[in-house]
Amino acid sequence: MQIKDSAVIVTGGASGLGAAVARAFRAKGAKVMLFDRDSAKGAALAAEIGAGFAMVDVTQEASVAAGIAAAKAAMGRISVLVNCAGIATGARIVGREGPHDLALFQRTIDINLVGSFNCMRLAAAEMAQNSPEDGERGVVINTASIAAFDGQKGQAAYAASKAGIAGMTLPAARDLAGIGVRVCAIAPGVFLTPMLEGLGAEIQAGLAADVTFPKRLGRPEEFATLAAFIVESGYLNGEVIRLDGALRMR
């Protein structure tokens, strides 16, 4: 599928990896609709790059359904979904203040895993209505993490949510093959997103030191480049691709 003239939804599109994807795809000539809970940042970025914006809570069926309807009305169809909405949480199963907060675990799973599935199922139903191009009607890209494979202490909730993303990639690709929709996931390593930017240069340098090569944090535009490659590589399906500079977390 060519990115030019495609109709793309990016969840978590107001900042970080999602914003990088939105910018890159717009630069390649795609129509883009941003989904995010941050209406101020989302609307500002949409105005800057010439995209649409809908305030969407990915965990809520009605909210996503309304966003999907708005996206289709604005773009005419939906051909690509890039799920970047997510949160990073940290807590040990038993810590100084007692057992892991159950609500925090559930919230992490709901946003990262259930939210991605919710958007995928509703977007794919719309993609099924598209006229096929070389047999293809759509592409879904979900965001996993290397924590799915190398989860560290304090990452039980986050790693479980991202492992769920990785684990559903192949069955989702098999489920959606009948309607001509491909499904892949990207598992990024340590990227320079707004969350890490707030940690300071010293902590960033420490994280970068563990990367095999190049010894730096990943750049959001590199994530966007891989997302674009997946969309345009028609034989790439059912794969979880690590993007981490060969980092293996201790």
C-alpha positions in Angstrom: 0.0 0.0 0.0 1.3 3.4 -0.9 1.3 6.0 1.9 0.4 8.8 -0.5 -3.3 9.4 -0.5 -3.9 6.7 2.2 -6.2 7.5 5.1 -4.5 7.1 8.4 -5.6 7.1 12.0 -2.8 7.6 14.6 -3.8 7.0 18.2 -1.8 8.8 20.8 -1.1 11.2 18.0 -0.7 14.4 20.0 2.9 13.7 21.2 5.8 11.3 21.2 5.9 8.4 18.7 2.4 9.1 17.5 3.2 12.7 16.7 6.2 11.6 14.7 4.2 9.1 12.7 1.6 11.8 12.0 4.2 14.2 10.8 6.0 11.6 8.6 2.8 10.3 7.0 1.5 13.7 6.3 4.8 14.6 4.7 4.4 11.6 2.4 1.0 12.8 1.3 -1.3 10.8 3.5 -4.6 12.0 5.0 -4.2 11.8 8.8 -6.6 11.8 11.7 -5.2 12.1 15.2 -6.8 10.4 18.2 -5.8 11.6 21.7 -7.2 12.5 25.1 -5.2 15.7 25.1 -7.4 18.0 23.1 -5.1 21.1 23.3 -2.0 19.3 22.0 -3.9 17.2 19.5 -5.8 20.1 18.0 -2.6 22.2 17.8 -0.6 19.5 16.0 -3.5 18.8 13.7 -3.6 22.4 12.7 0.1 22.6 12.2 0.4 19.6 9.9 -3.0 19.8 8.2 -4.5 16.7 9.8 -7.8 16.1 11.6 -8.3 15.5 15.3 -10.8 13.7 17.5 -10.6 13.5 21.3 -10.8 9.8 21.9 -10.4 7.5 24.9 -9.2 4.3 23.4 -10.6 2.2 26.3 -14.1 3.3 25.7 -16.1 1.6 22.9 -18.4 4.6 22.2 -15.5 7.0 22.2 -13.6 5.0 19.6 -16.6 4.4 17.5 -17.3 8.1 17.4 -13.7 8.8 16.5 -13.8 6.2 13.7 -17.0 7.7 12.3 -15.4 11.2 12.4 -12.3 9.9 10.6 -14.3 8.2 7.9 -16.4 11.3 7.4 -13.2 13.5 7.1 -11.1 11.2 5.0 -13.6 9.1 3.1 -12.2 5.8 4.3 -9.7 4.3 6.7 -6.8 2.4 5.2 -4.2 2.5 8.0 -4.3 2.4 11.8 -1.2 3.1 13.8 -1.8 2.5 17.5 0.6 4.6 19.7 -1.7 5.4 22.6 -0.3 4.0 25.8 1.1 4.6 29.3 4.3 3.5 31.0 3.9 2.5 34.7 6.3 1.2 37.3 5.6 -0.7 40.5 6.9 -3.9 42.0 4.5 -6.7 42.7 5.4 -6.3 46.4 7.0 -3.0 47.3 7.7 -0.9 50.3 4.1 0.1 50.5 2.7 -3.4 50.1 1.3 -5.3 47.1 1.0 -3.8 43.6 -2.1 -1.6 43.2 -4.6 -3.7 41.3 -6.3 -0.7 39.7 -2.9 0.4 38.3 -2.3 -3.0 36.8 -5.8 -3.0 35.3 -5.5 0.5 33.9 -2.2 -0.3 32.2 -3.7 -3.4 30.5 -6.9 -1.4 29.6 -5.0 1.4 27.9 -2.1 -0.4 26.3 -3.7 -3.7 25.3 -7.4 -3.4 25.4 -7.3 0.1 23.9 -5.2 -1.2 21.0 -7.5 -4.1 20.4 -10.6 -1.8 20.6 -9.2 0.5 18.0 -8.0 -2.4 15.8 -11.3 -4.2 15.7 -13.4 -1.1 14.9 -10.9 0.3 12.3 -10.6 -3.1 10.6 -14.4 -3.4 10.3 -14.3 -0.1 8.3 -11.2 -1.3 6.3 -13.2 -4.3 5.2 -15.4 -1.9 3.2 -12.5 -0.6 1.1 -11.9 -1.6 -2.5 -8.9 -3.8 -2.5 -5.5 -2.7 -4.0 -3.6 -5.8 -5.0 -5.9 -7.7 -2.7 -5.1 -5.4 0.3 -7.7 -3.3 2.1 -5.8 -2.0 5.1 -2.8 -2.1 7.5 -2.8 -2.1 11.3 0.4 -1.3 13.2 0.4 -1.8 17.0 3.1 -0.6 19.4 4.6 -3.3 21.7 7.9 -2.8 23.5 11.1 -4.7 24.2 9.7 -4.9 27.7 7.5 -7.6 26.3 10.6 -9.8 26.0 13.1 -8.2 28.5 10.8 -6.8 31.2 12.7 -5.3 34.1 11.9 -5.1 37.8 8.8 -2.9 38.4 7.5 -3.6 34.9 5.0 -6.4 35.5 2.0 -4.4 34.4 3.7 -2.6 31.5 5.5 -5.8 30.2 2.3 -7.8 30.4 0.4 -5.2 28.4 3.1 -5.1 25.7 3.5 -8.9 25.7 -0.2 -9.0 24.9 0.3 -6.8 21.9 3.1 -9.0 20.7 1.1 -12.2 21.3 -2.0 -11.0 19.4 -0.1 -9.9 16.3 0.0 -13.3 14.5 -3.6 -14.3 15.4 -4.8 -10.9 14.4 -3.0 -11.1 11.1 -4.7 -14.5 10.5 -8.1 -13.3 11.6 -8.0 -10.3 9.3 -6.4 -12.0 6.3 -9.8 -12.8 4.9 -10.6 -9.1 4.5 -7.2 -8.2 3.2 -5.8 -6.4 6.3 -2.2 -6.9 7.4 -1.2 -6.6 11.1 2.3 -6.0 12.4 3.7 -4.6 15.7 6.8 -2.5 16.4 8.6 -3.2 19.7 10.7 0.0 20.4 13.6 0.1 22.8 14.5 3.3 24.7 13.2 6.3 22.7 13.5 10.0 23.3 9.8 10.7 24.0 8.4 13.4 26.2 8.5 11.0 29.2 12.2 10.4 28.9 13.0 14.1 28.0 11.8 15.0 31.5 14.3 12.6 33.2 17.4 14.8 32.5 20.5 14.4 30.5 22.3 12.2 33.1 19.6 9.5 33.2 19.2 9.6 29.4 23.0 9.0 29.0 22.8 6.1 31.4 20.0 4.5 29.4 21.8 5.1 26.1 25.0 3.4 27.5 23.3 0.0 27.5 22.4 0.2 23.8 24.7 -1.9 21.7 24.9 0.4 18.7 24.3 3.2 18.0 24.8 4.3 21.6 22.0 6.8 21.9 18.3 6.8 22.5 16.0 6.1 19.6 14.5 9.0 17.7 10.7 9.1 17.2 11.2 9.8 13.5 13.0 6.4 13.3 9.9 4.7 14.6 7.8 6.6 12.0 10.2 5.4 9.3 9.7 1.8 10.3 5.9 2.3 10.4 6.0 3.7 6.9 8.1 0.8 5.7 5.6 -1.7 7.1 2.7 0.1 5.3 4.5 0.0 2.0 5.9 -3.6 2.3 2.9 -5.7 1.2 4.4 -9.0 2.0 5.2 -8.0 5.6 2.5 -9.5 7.9 2.1 -11.0 11.3 5.5 -9.8 12.6 6.7 -8.1 15.7 9.8 -6.0 14.8 12.3 -4.9 17.5 13.6 -1.4 17.0 16.2 -1.0 19.7 19.8 -0.7 18.5 20.3 -4.4 19.6 19.5 -3.5 23.2 18.8 -6.4 25.5 17.6 -5.1 28.9 19.4 -6.5 31.9 
